[in-house]
Amino acid sequence: GAVVSQHPSRVICKSGTSVKIECRSLDFQATTMFWYRQFPKQSLMLMATSNEGSKATYEQGVEKDKFLINHASLTLSTLTVTSAHPEDSSFYICRAPVRTEAFFGQGTRLTVV
Amino acid sequence: AQSVTQLDSQVPVFEEAPVELRCNYSSSVSVYLFWYVQYPNQGLQLLLKYLSGSTLVKGINGFEAEFNKSQTSFHLRKPSVHISDTAEYFCAVSAGRGSTLGRLYFGRGTQLTVWP
């Protein structure tokens, strides 16, 4: 089946720095990528939807300038957490729809210290 | 808009016992329904899905679910669980239109813990 490769799986960064998370579709073209955030023991919250070649659509309450999403090619979508703070610590997951399937990345555990 | 309710946040069960994880949804349109499993610090893995046709859906690892339109439910069942089934389980719904899966709405998750 289709594979979405997400990197890094874990990252620890200092407060105030930026972190980039990548999601690559390995054997298919992902025109759309959904980005989720998951707090401990909670469900997935949709942050934004990226479409190749156009601006991302952000959900209400998600800061566009803090969570920069880029979908420059059909195989790569990135989420950059800018000026990270401890409250941004979370598990971030990407998802690419392929027909009636949903392929998730492995997730990134971000810890901001 | 769609919404998903997973009534049980935690379900403890002994090994080899049967288990049912409940999921109810609300939607004004036809839907696609999914169950996913998540192990710690990992992404989500598809267990099974209902798109159309038979209301009883069989998935991986011995799980099955039944779509009940009148009760707007999609409960997940397994007749005999193993320790390795311990994980978080998410029910999800998407509007059943078009040929490409769009936005998924997730339930809050059910932590299944299997005790020896």
Chai-1 contact restraints between the chains, C-beta under 6 A:
chainA,res_idxA,chainB,res_idxB,connection_type,confidence,min_distance_angstrom,max_distance_angstrom,comment,restraint_id
A,S43,B,F106,contact,1.0,0.0,6.0,A-B,restraint_1
A,S43,B,R108,contact,1.0,0.0,6.0,A-B,restraint_2
A,S43,B,G109,contact,1.0,0.0,6.0,A-B,restraint_3
A,L44,B,F106,contact,1.0,0.0,6.0,A-B,restraint_4
A,I93,B,G43,contact,1.0,0.0,6.0,A-B,restraint_5
A,P97,B,T100,contact,1.0,0.0,6.0,A-B,restraint_6
A,P97,B,L101,contact,1.0,0.0,6.0,A-B,restraint_7
A,T100,B,L51,contact,1.0,0.0,6.0,A-B,restraint_8
A,T100,B,L101,contact,1.0,0.0,6.0,A-B,restraint_9
A,A102,B,L101,contact,1.0,0.0,6.0,A-B,restraint_10
A,F104,B,G43,contact,1.0,0.0,6.0,A-B,restraint_11
A,F104,B,L44,contact,1.0,0.0,6.0,A-B,restraint_12
A,G105,B,G43,contact,1.0,0.0,6.0,A-B,restraint_13
A,Q106,B,G43,contact,1.0,0.0,6.0,A-B,restraint_14
A,G107,B,G43,contact,1.0,0.0,6.0,A-B,restraint_15
A,R109,B,N41,contact,1.0,0.0,6.0,A-B,restraint_16
